[in-house]
């Protein structure tokens, strides 16, 4: 059996209403990494990145742990630096992440992001 290259006959993208992290997309990626998410990113010249659904759930759960124990949040320099860079509290970040999840089409197991 062969393996051939195909083109998408229909490829539709409809971006959600949640928009955050003005000029701070790399900071958001860094904080997602610090929270344990699985990031696929083509490098600093690409505006697109993807986060595995399971890892995104983990990141939300881990952020919830930091919120429930402020001492942990203070001790985590990566999380604290990321929040400072985003200009957000942990609660605001959690709310934004949840809104992204609520809007995302995750049928393929990924959240697809872009910056524009």
N, C-alpha and C positions, 0 to 999 in steps of 0.2 A: 504494500500500500504506500502511495506517495505522500509527500508533505509539500503542500503548495502555499504560496503567499496569497492572501485575500485582502480586499479593501472593505472597509465598513460601508455598507449600503446606506445605513442610517446611523448617524452618530450625533446624538443630541445632548447638549449641555445646557442646563438651566441653573444658574447660580442662585443660592439661597439669599434670603434677606439679611442674615446676620453678617455684619462686616465689622471687624475689629483689628486692632494691632497695627495702626497706621505707621508705616515704615518700620515696623518691628517684627516682620514675619520671621526673621532669623532668630530673634529672641523667643518667639513662640515655639519654634522648632526646638531650640535649646531646652526650654522648660518642659516640653513634651518628652524629650529624651531623658531629662532628669527625673521625670515622673514615671519612666518605664515604658513609654509608648514605642511602637515599631514604626520608624520613619523611613520612607523611601523618598530620596531627594536627589536630583541630578546635579547638585552642586550649587555654588553661590550665584551662578549666572542664570539659573532657572527660577521662574516664579511659581512653579508647580511642585507640589509634594503630596504624598499620600501617607495615611496612617492606618495601620491594620486595626480592624474593629476591636479585636480582643485586647490589643495593646492600649487602645484608646479607652476602653472600659477600665483597664488597670490604672491608667493615668488619672482618670476621674476618681476612682476609688482611693488611690494614693493621695491625691490632693485633699480628699475628704478626711483622710487620717491626719494630714498636716493641719487642717482646719480644726479638727477636734482636739488636737494637742498643740497649742501655740509654741510650746517649748521645742518641739520637733521642727517647727517651721523656722524658728530663730536659728537653730543649729544647722539647718541645711543651707549652706551658702549658695548652692546652685539654684535652689527654689527661691530663696530670698532675693538673690541678684536678678533672677528672671522676672519676678513680680515687680521689682523696682524698675527694671528696664521696660516693662510693659505699662508702668504707671497704674497698676491695679492692685487691689487687695486679693487675697486668695479666694475669697467668696465671690468677687466679681469675675475672676478667671473661671471659677467653677461654673458660674451661671452662663458665661459665654460658651464654654466648652459644651455644656448641656444643650444650649440652643443650637450649636453646630450639629450635634448628634441628632437632635430632633428633626432638623431639616435635611440631613444627609440621606442620599440613596446608598444604602449599605448592602445591597443585594449581592455584590461581589466580594463582600468582606472587608471593604476599604472605605475610608473617608477620603475624598479627593478635594484638595485645596488648591487655590491659586491666589496670587496677589496682583491686583491691578488698581 
